[in-house]
């Protein structure tokens, strides 16, 4: 298992956790005492930091990282559907529910979205309300606005 820190990003420090098999967690707003003191030399940690930096700079639109988020089968389906939302576009809970073949599961989709352990890479920030407004984000709405602005899909 490894942990590494991307200390400078437009959304503040980002802690990345993973194993040889893939990224397991991306933590936003982690208390400083939880941050690793040094960058991990693990090849996947190095790759994750490089890709995040490129994404934040607008040079990367699709992550090419192995992911291993822990969750229920339903959550996994939602998280896979989130990864299908293209850069710079947004979707609603209702659209994701329909995409996974469970159109009446909007509330459950919202809960799964909120439990996404790998935000940014699994782009839960691209989910907006059916009325076109920003809705909750585990990292806070200001971070969500920043992420959407990076993609050019900032909502006013």
Secondary structure per residue as TSV (DSSP state, phi and psi in degrees):
chain	resnum	aa	ss	phi	psi
A	1	X	-	360.0	146.2
A	2	X	E	-133.8	157.4
A	3	X	E	-134.8	140.9
A	4	X	E	-144.4	163.6
A	5	X	E	-125.7	127.4
A	6	X	E	-96.1	99.9
A	7	X	-	-79.7	-24.2
A	8	X	-	-121.4	117.0
A	9	X	-	-152.4	165.0
A	10	X	T	-64.1	-13.0
A	11	X	T	-114.3	14.0
A	12	X	S	91.6	-172.0
A	13	X	-	-62.6	140.3
A	14	X	E	-126.7	122.8
A	15	X	E	-98.9	130.9
A	16	X	E	-115.7	132.0
A	17	X	E	-123.7	144.0
A	18	X	E	-166.3	-178.9
A	19	X	E	-128.0	-178.1
A	20	X	T	-60.2	-25.0
A	21	X	T	-84.6	-22.8
A	22	X	E	162.5	174.9
A	23	X	E	-72.0	132.0
A	24	X	E	-110.0	-24.2
A	25	X	E	-157.9	144.5
A	26	X	E	-129.1	116.2
A	27	X	E	-106.2	122.3
A	28	X	E	-97.2	147.7
A	29	X	S	56.2	36.1
A	30	X	-	-72.2	139.4
A	31	X	-	-57.8	142.2
A	32	X	G	-55.1	-32.4
A	33	X	G	-66.6	-17.8
A	34	X	G	-90.2	-11.5
A	35	X	S	-73.6	139.2
A	36	X	-	-63.7	147.4
A	37	X	S	-77.1	-26.2
A	38	X	S	-131.7	158.4
A	39	X	-	-68.6	138.8
A	40	X	-	-75.2	142.8
A	41	X	-	-90.7	1.9
A	42	X	-	-57.6	132.3
A	43	X	H	-55.0	-36.9
A	44	X	H	-70.8	-34.8
A	45	X	H	-64.9	-43.8
A	46	X	H	-62.3	-45.5
A	47	X	H	-62.6	-42.7
A	48	X	H	-62.4	-44.0
A	49	X	H	-63.2	-45.4
A	50	X	H	-59.2	-45.3
A	51	X	H	-68.6	-39.8
A	52	X	H	-62.9	-43.4
A	53	X	H	-60.9	-43.0
A	54	X	H	-65.4	-38.9
A	55	X	H	-64.5	-48.2
A	56	X	H	-60.7	-30.7
A	57	X	T	-84.0	-2.7
A	58	X	T	80.1	12.5
A	59	X	S	-93.6	-10.6
A	60	X	-	-130.0	132.6
A	61	X	S	-111.3	-24.4
A	62	X	S	-131.7	125.6
A	63	X	-	-75.1	142.0
A	64	X	-	-120.8	70.7
A	65	X	-	-130.1	141.6
A	66	X	-	-72.4	131.3
A	67	X	B	-116.5	142.3
A	68	X	-	-136.7	62.1
A	69	X	-	-73.0	136.1
A	70	X	-	-85.3	128.2
A	71	X	-	-176.8	173.7
A	72	X	-	-70.4	169.0
A	73	X	H	-60.5	-40.7
A	74	X	H	-63.6	-46.7
A	75	X	H	-59.1	-41.8
A	76	X	H	-59.6	-41.2
A	77	X	H	-63.1	-42.8
A	78	X	H	-63.5	-46.0
A	79	X	H	-64.5	-35.1
A	80	X	H	-66.0	-40.6
A	81	X	H	-64.4	-38.1
A	82	X	H	-59.7	-36.7
A	83	X	T	-70.3	-11.1
A	84	X	T	-89.6	-8.4
A	85	X	S	-76.5	118.4
A	86	X	-	-66.3	154.0
A	87	X	T	-46.9	135.3
A	88	X	T	79.0	2.5
A	89	X	-	-117.4	161.1
A	90	X	-	-127.6	166.7
A	91	X	E	-147.5	165.4
A	92	X	E	-104.1	166.6
A	93	X	H	-58.2	-39.2
A	94	X	H	-62.6	-39.9
A	95	X	H	-66.0	-42.5
A	96	X	H	-64.6	-41.8
A	97	X	H	-58.5	-43.8
A	98	X	H	-65.9	-41.4
A	99	X	H	-61.4	-32.2
A	100	X	T	-92.8	6.7
A	101	X	T	80.8	19.2
A	102	X	-	-133.4	71.0
A	103	X	T	-61.6	-18.4
A	104	X	T	-93.4	6.3
A	105	X	-	-99.3	31.4
A	106	X	H	-56.9	-44.7
A	107	X	H	-64.8	-42.4
A	108	X	H	-64.9	-36.7
A	109	X	H	-62.1	-42.6
A	110	X	H	-60.3	-41.5
A	111	X	H	-66.0	-42.8
A	112	X	H	-64.3	-40.3
A	113	X	H	-58.8	-43.3
A	114	X	H	-69.8	-18.3
A	115	X	T	-100.0	8.5
A	116	X	-	-58.2	117.1
A	117	X	S	-82.5	-5.4
A	118	X	B	-130.4	61.8
A	119	X	T	-60.3	163.7
A	120	X	T	75.2	-61.2
A	121	X	T	-68.2	-45.4
A	122	X	S	-95.8	103.5
A	123	X	-	-76.9	67.9
A	124	X	G	-67.7	-15.9
A	125	X	G	-67.6	-15.9
A	126	X	G	-81.5	-0.6
A	127	X	E	-90.0	127.3
A	128	X	E	-125.4	168.7
A	129	X	-	-69.2	157.7
A	130	X	T	-63.4	-17.7
A	131	X	T	-88.0	4.5
A	132	X	S	85.9	6.1
A	133	X	-	-98.4	159.6
A	134	X	-	-66.3	137.6
A	135	X	-	-122.4	172.6
A	136	X	-	-43.5	153.3
A	137	X	-	-148.3	133.9
A	138	X	T	-59.4	-28.4
A	139	X	T	-88.5	-3.4
A	140	X	-	102.6	150.4
A	141	X	H	-65.5	-29.1
A	142	X	H	-65.9	-40.9
A	143	X	H	-66.2	-40.4
A	144	X	H	-59.8	-44.8
A	145	X	H	-58.9	-43.2
A	146	X	H	-62.3	-45.1
A	147	X	H	-63.4	-42.7
A	148	X	H	-66.7	-35.7
A	149	X	H	-65.9	-38.6
A	150	X	H	-57.7	-37.5
A	151	X	T	-86.5	-3.2
A	152	X	T	77.3	18.7
A	153	X	-	-119.1	30.5
A	154	X	-	-61.8	132.1
A	155	X	-	-93.7	137.4
A	156	X	-	-85.0	360.0
